[in-house]
Amino acid sequence: MFTAKTDRIAKLAELYPGRIKELSAIFGKKTNIYLDWSNMFHWSSRLQWHIQVKRLKQLFDSFSAINSVNLYNGILPGDEGSKQFIEDAESYGYLIITKPVKIMHLSTDVSGIPQNSPTVLENFIKKPFLRKLNIETIEYLNGKLKELYDHGTKYLEVRKCNFDVEIGRDMTLDFERDNVDTFILWSGDSDFADPVIQLMKGRKRVFIFATSRRVSVELEQTNVPIFDIQKIRNFICEPNEIQPDVRGKL
């Protein structure tokens, strides 16, 4: 059942009754939601708007059948903003699963290799693409790395904090406990294809919430229903990013 958690959601529900009807059908039975937040965060570059964690939870709280909402996100050591995000999300009622973000330093030093060698570039470029590059391009890119190194950039920092294992594990455990009817995954990663197939074979309702061109081929091939979050932008975006034609009606 839908009961608007805030006045703004109530007004939006009047403007978009079809969206509420569609979500009510998806969330009609006992539902668990799994948010791959780092994946979702990067969607904003394509969407040109940002998901606000507080408004998202308010929307979820408007549907009585939603049982729990798991939020998976890393903490950047020493970063107060990262820590505050986790604390805020927990205060909104999310079940938080977190771990430290790994910071890797990838050297830009190419002095010990031939100019046409892809050895160092392999740290930055995926091998299938790297194999398509000609010698001139490899030499050019190695030259750019040398420039960086000579001007003081001895390494490039890469941050990594993947929660595919944790999300897959929790979905599988909830499936084995058999206390959830509907599984909602906010991610488009290919690693979730196998858990999704298992859930569907187990006669569970499964939905992917994502945005266009952010769902892997492997997930699409499972034939899992995909809900485009563009349809609920005004419910979950930052308040200043609500579409202008709607903002004046709220």
N, C-alpha and C positions, 0 to 999 in steps of 0.2 A: 504494500500500500504506500502511496505517495502522500506525504505531508510536508509542505515546504518548511525548511529549517529556519529560513530568514525571510524577511519581507521582500528582499531583492529577488530571491529565488521564486517567491510566490508571484511577483510581477512578471518575471521571465517566463514562468510556467503559463501565464495567461497569453503571453506573446507567442510562445512556442508549444502549444498543446500537443502537437504531433511528436515533438522530441520527448516530452514526458511520457506519452503513451508508449513510444518505442522503448524507452528505458524501463518503464514499468513492466513491460513484457520480458525484458532481459533479466531484470532483478525480481522476477515474480516468485521465485523460490529461494530457499536459504542459499546465500551467496557469500563466497570469499573472494576478495580482490587482492591482487599481487602487483605492486607498483615497482617497476625497475626504474628508479628515479633518475639515475645517471643517463639511461637511455632516453627517458622522457625529456630531460633537460636539453639534450642536443636537438630535439625536434624543433625547438624554438627558432633555430637558424633558418629552417624552411618555412615554418608557420608564420614568422614575423610577429608572433605574440608569445607570451609566457604563461605557463600553468601556475596558478597560485595555490600553494599547498593547503592553505586555510579554506579557500572557497571550494576547492575540490572535495575536501572532507565534509563541508556543509552540504554539498550536493549529495554525497553518499548517505549522509545522515538523514536525508529526506525520504529514504526508502527503507521501510521497516524490515525487509527481508535480508538486508546486507548484514552479515554476521560479523565479519572482521575485515580490516583493511591493512595489509602488510605493506610497509614501505621499506625498501632496500636502498641504502645509500651509504657511501663511505664518509669517514671523518678525515679531513686533512690535518695531520699533526701540527699543532701550534697555530691553527687558523681559527680565530674566535667566531668568524662568520659561519664556518662549517659546523662548529660545535653548536652555535645558536640555532641553526636550521634544524638540527636533530632534536634539540630541546623543545623548540616551538612545535614541531610536527608531533612529538610525543604528547604535548599538552593539548593538542587538538583531538587526540584519541586514536592516532595511528599506532599499530604495533610495529615498533622499530627494529629492524635487523641491520646492524652496521659492523664495520671493521675499519681499521686504518687504511688510508689510501697509500699504495706503494709508489714511491718516487724513484724512477730509474734515470740515471745519467748516461746518455748515449754519446760516446766520444765523436768529435768531428775531426780527429787526427787521421789524415790519409797519407802521412809522410812515409809510412812503411810499406806501402803497396804500389803497384804499377798504376799509372794514371788511368788506364782503361779497365781496371779491376772493379767489380761490383761489390767486393767484400764488405766495405763499410756502408755502402748504400743499402745493403740488405737489412740493416738495422732500421731503416726509415721507409723503405718501399717494399711492398709485397712482391714476392718472387715472381708470380705469374706476370705481373706488369713489368717488373724489372727485366725479365727475359725478352720482352718485346722492344726494349730500347736499343738503339744502335750504339756503336762504339763512340761516335761523336757526342751523343747525349750523355753517356756515362762519363766521358772525360770532362764535359762541361759541368756536370753536377759535382764531380770530385773537385773540380776547380772552385766551385762555390763553397764547398765544405772547407777547402784550404783557406779561402778568404776569411771565412768565419773564424777559423782557428787562429790565423795570423793576427786577426783584429781582437783577439781576447775571448772569443766564445769557444771554450775548450770542449763543451758538451752541450747537448740539448736535453732538456728535462721532459720526461714522459711520465704521466700519472696513470696509474692503473688500479682499478678496483672493480672487478667483475663479480656479479652476484648470480650468474646463471646457475651455478651448482646449488646455492642456497634456495633460490626460487624453485628450481626443479624438485629439490628435496622436499620443501614444504608442501608443494602441490601434491606430490606423491604420498606424503604422510596423511594429508587431509583426505585424499582419495581412499587410502587404506582404512582410515578411521570411519569412512562412509557416513560422515555427519554433515556433508555439504552437497547440495544439488547442482549448483552453478559455480563455475570457476571463471573468473575474469582476469585476464593477463594484459597488463599494460606494457607491452614490449613487442618488438618485431624481430628479435634475434632468432637465427636459424637453430640455435641449440635447444630451443623449446619445442621443436617439432615432435620429438619422441615422447615427452611428457603429455603433450596435447593429444597425440594419437592414442596413448594409453588411456587417457581420461575419456575420450570419445568412444573407444572400444568398451569401456566400462559403463557406457550409457549415461555419462555425465554431460551436462550442458556446459559447453566451453565457448568463450568469446574472446577475441583479441580486440583491444582498444588501441588504436594507433592512428597514424596519419599516412596519407598516400605516399607511396614510394619509400616507406620506412618499414615495410614488412618483407621479410626474406622470402625468396622463392620457395624454400623448404616449408615454411609455415603456410604459405598460400596453397601449396600442393596437398596439405592435409584437409582442405575444404572447410576449415574452421570459419565460422562467421566472423567478419571483420567490421567493427564499428569505427567509422572515421570521426575522430574527436573534433574535427572542424565543425561538426554539427552542433556541438555544445560549447563552442568557444565562449560565448557571452556568459555562460554559467560558471566557467572555471578560469578565465584569464584574469590578469591583473586588472583592477578596476579602471585604470586609465587607458586600458586597451580594449574595453568594450566598444563595439562598433558604433560609430557616431549616430547612425539612424536609430539605434536602440537606446543609447545613453540618455537621450532626451525624454524617453518614455518611462524611465525608472525613478 
